[in-house]
């Protein structure tokens, strides 16, 4: 398992952070996601044998936000 902090651009409220968490946690290989609107970042725990960081960033992008390491 690996943990990674990712900066998130485009969040406007706490509902945005809940949406990101939900989409990430529904993704195979992602164990948990904890997004903090006030800090503008998410911490993702994932199985790197099942999913890679670029794929996680794509999930965030499809949700409508920009993620960067």
BAZASE-942140 format. One record per residue: x, y, z of N, C-alpha, C in turn. Coordinates in steps of 0.02 Angstrom, whole numbers, plus 50000, padded with zeros to 5 digits. Example, Ala and Ser with C-alpha at 12.3 -4.5 7.8 and 13.67 -1.06 7.14 Angstrom:
// BAZASE-942140
+-------+--------+-------+--------+---------+-------+-------+--------+-------+
! neast ! nnorth !   nup ! caeast ! canorth !  caup ! ceast ! cnorth !   cup !
+-------+--------+-------+--------+---------+-------+-------+--------+-------+
! 50660 !  49716 ! 50390 !  50615 !   49775 ! 50390 ! 50660 !  49835 ! 50390 !
! 50642 !  49888 ! 50354 !  50684 !   49947 ! 50357 ! 50645 !  50002 ! 50394 !
+-------+--------+-------+--------+---------+-------+-------+--------+-------+
END
This chain:
// BAZASE-942140
+-------+--------+-------+--------+---------+-------+-------+--------+-------+
! neast ! nnorth !   nup ! caeast ! canorth !  caup ! ceast ! cnorth !   cup !
+-------+--------+-------+--------+---------+-------+-------+--------+-------+
! 50042 !  49941 ! 50000 !  50000 !   50000 ! 50000 ! 50044 !  50062 ! 50000 !
! 50018 !  50112 ! 49968 !  50054 !   50175 ! 49963 ! 50006 !  50232 ! 49980 !
! 50032 !  50284 ! 50012 !  49993 !   50344 ! 50026 ! 50023 !  50402 ! 49987 !
! 49980 !  50444 ! 49959 !  50003 !   50500 ! 49919 ! 49959 !  50561 ! 49932 !
! 49990 !  50618 ! 49945 !  49952 !   50681 ! 49950 ! 49950 !  50712 ! 49881 !
! 49891 !  50736 ! 49862 !  49881 !   50765 ! 49797 ! 49847 !  50833 ! 49806 !
! 49876 !  50884 ! 49775 !  49845 !   50951 ! 49775 ! 49786 !  50950 ! 49727 !
! 49731 !  50981 ! 49748 !  49670 !   50984 ! 49708 ! 49653 !  51057 ! 49692 !
! 49643 !  51071 ! 49627 !  49622 !   51137 ! 49606 ! 49550 !  51134 ! 49583 !
! 49512 !  51186 ! 49598 !  49444 !   51192 ! 49573 ! 49389 !  51176 ! 49623 !
! 49407 !  51158 ! 49684 !  49356 !   51145 ! 49735 ! 49326 !  51211 ! 49759 !
! 49260 !  51211 ! 49768 !  49226 !   51271 ! 49790 ! 49192 !  51263 ! 49858 !
! 49184 !  51200 ! 49881 !  49149 !   51189 ! 49944 ! 49164 !  51118 ! 49970 !
! 49137 !  51103 ! 50028 !  49149 !   51036 ! 50056 ! 49115 !  50982 ! 50016 !
! 49061 !  50999 ! 49981 !  49029 !   50949 ! 49938 ! 49076 !  50926 ! 49883 !
! 49118 !  50971 ! 49859 !  49168 !   50953 ! 49809 ! 49215 !  50899 ! 49837 !
! 49236 !  50908 ! 49898 !  49282 !   50859 ! 49928 ! 49248 !  50792 ! 49938 !
! 49184 !  50792 ! 49955 !  49148 !   50729 ! 49963 ! 49139 !  50694 ! 49896 !
! 49129 !  50732 ! 49843 !  49123 !   50703 ! 49776 ! 49189 !  50669 ! 49755 !
! 49244 !  50703 ! 49767 !  49310 !   50675 ! 49751 ! 49322 !  50611 ! 49790 !
! 49309 !  50613 ! 49855 !  49318 !   50553 ! 49897 ! 49276 !  50495 ! 49871 !
! 49214 !  50507 ! 49855 !  49170 !   50455 ! 49831 ! 49194 !  50424 ! 49766 !
! 49214 !  50466 ! 49718 !  49238 !   50440 ! 49654 ! 49303 !  50401 ! 49662 !
! 49347 !  50426 ! 49704 !  49410 !   50390 ! 49715 ! 49398 !  50323 ! 49749 !
! 49357 !  50323 ! 49801 !  49345 !   50262 ! 49839 ! 49306 !  50210 ! 49798 !
! 49272 !  50231 ! 49745 !  49237 !   50184 ! 49700 ! 49284 !  50155 ! 49647 !
! 49347 !  50177 ! 49648 !  49396 !   50155 ! 49598 ! 49434 !  50094 ! 49623 !
! 49438 !  50043 ! 49581 !  49476 !   49983 ! 49599 ! 49548 !  50000 ! 49615 !
! 49572 !  49974 ! 49670 !  49641 !   49986 ! 49691 ! 49648 !  50041 ! 49742 !
! 49598 !  50085 ! 49748 !  49600 !   50139 ! 49797 ! 49568 !  50113 ! 49862 !
! 49607 !  50115 ! 49915 !  49584 !   50090 ! 49980 ! 49545 !  50145 ! 50017 !
! 49572 !  50206 ! 50017 !  49538 !   50261 ! 50051 ! 49559 !  50327 ! 50020 !
! 49517 !  50377 ! 50030 !  49532 !   50445 ! 50007 ! 49504 !  50493 ! 50059 !
! 49543 !  50543 ! 50076 !  49522 !   50593 ! 50124 ! 49540 !  50662 ! 50096 !
! 49489 !  50697 ! 50073 !  49499 !   50762 ! 50041 ! 49482 !  50817 ! 50090 !
! 49526 !  50866 ! 50095 !  49515 !   50923 ! 50139 ! 49506 !  50985 ! 50097 !
! 49446 !  51012 ! 50096 !  49431 !   51072 ! 50056 ! 49474 !  51131 ! 50078 !
! 49480 !  51142 ! 50142 !  49517 !   51201 ! 50168 ! 49590 !  51200 ! 50148 !
! 49621 !  51141 ! 50146 !  49691 !   51135 ! 50127 ! 49699 !  51126 ! 50052 !
! 49646 !  51110 ! 50017 !  49649 !   51100 ! 49945 ! 49689 !  51039 ! 49925 !
! 49681 !  50986 ! 49964 !  49719 !   50925 ! 49949 ! 49681 !  50863 ! 49970 !
! 49703 !  50807 ! 49942 !  49675 !   50742 ! 49960 ! 49733 !  50696 ! 49976 !
! 49721 !  50650 ! 50022 !  49770 !   50597 ! 50036 ! 49738 !  50532 ! 50015 !
! 49771 !  50497 ! 49970 !  49744 !   50435 ! 49943 ! 49789 !  50378 ! 49964 !
! 49758 !  50325 ! 49989 !  49794 !   50263 ! 50003 ! 49772 !  50213 ! 49949 !
! 49821 !  50184 ! 49915 !  49805 !   50140 ! 49860 ! 49854 !  50082 ! 49853 !
! 49831 !  50030 ! 49819 !  49873 !   49972 ! 49806 ! 49907 !  49984 ! 49739 !
! 49972 !  49997 ! 49740 !  50008 !   50014 ! 49679 ! 50015 !  49955 ! 49631 !
! 49995 !  49895 ! 49651 !  49993 !   49838 ! 49605 ! 49929 !  49838 ! 49564 !
! 49879 !  49877 ! 49586 !  49815 !   49880 ! 49551 ! 49802 !  49945 ! 49514 !
! 49831 !  49999 ! 49538 !  49819 !   50065 ! 49507 ! 49882 !  50108 ! 49515 !
! 49894 !  50149 ! 49465 !  49953 !   50194 ! 49467 ! 49929 !  50266 ! 49479 !
! 49975 !  50307 ! 49502 !  49960 !   50376 ! 49517 ! 49929 !  50414 ! 49457 !
! 49955 !  50406 ! 49396 !  49923 !   50441 ! 49339 ! 49849 !  50422 ! 49330 !
! 49831 !  50360 ! 49346 !  49761 !   50340 ! 49341 ! 49719 !  50374 ! 49395 !
! 49747 !  50383 ! 49454 !  49712 !   50418 ! 49508 ! 49700 !  50490 ! 49488 !
! 49750 !  50521 ! 49458 !  49743 !   50590 ! 49435 ! 49690 !  50595 ! 49380 !
! 49684 !  50544 ! 49338 !  49632 !   50543 ! 49287 ! 49562 !  50540 ! 49319 !
! 49555 !  50501 ! 49371 !  49490 !   50497 ! 49406 ! 49472 !  50566 ! 49433 !
! 49519 !  50599 ! 49463 !  49506 !   50667 ! 49490 ! 49487 !  50713 ! 49433 !
! 49521 !  50708 ! 49376 !  49506 !   50749 ! 49318 ! 49436 !  50737 ! 49291 !
! 49415 !  50673 ! 49289 !  49348 !   50656 ! 49264 ! 49294 !  50682 ! 49312 !
! 49313 !  50691 ! 49374 !  49266 !   50717 ! 49423 ! 49256 !  50793 ! 49414 !
! 49303 !  50825 ! 49377 !  49297 !   50895 ! 49362 ! 49347 !  50940 ! 49397 !
! 49399 !  50909 ! 49425 !  49449 !   50948 ! 49462 ! 49519 !  50931 ! 49434 !
! 49568 !  50970 ! 49453 !  49636 !   50957 ! 49431 ! 49678 !  50936 ! 49490 !
! 49708 !  50877 ! 49484 !  49751 !   50852 ! 49537 ! 49824 !  50854 ! 49515 !
! 49869 !  50870 ! 49561 !  49940 !   50870 ! 49547 ! 49978 !  50851 ! 49610 !
! 50037 !  50821 ! 49598 !  50078 !   50797 ! 49653 ! 50126 !  50853 ! 49674 !
+-------+--------+-------+--------+---------+-------+-------+--------+-------+
END
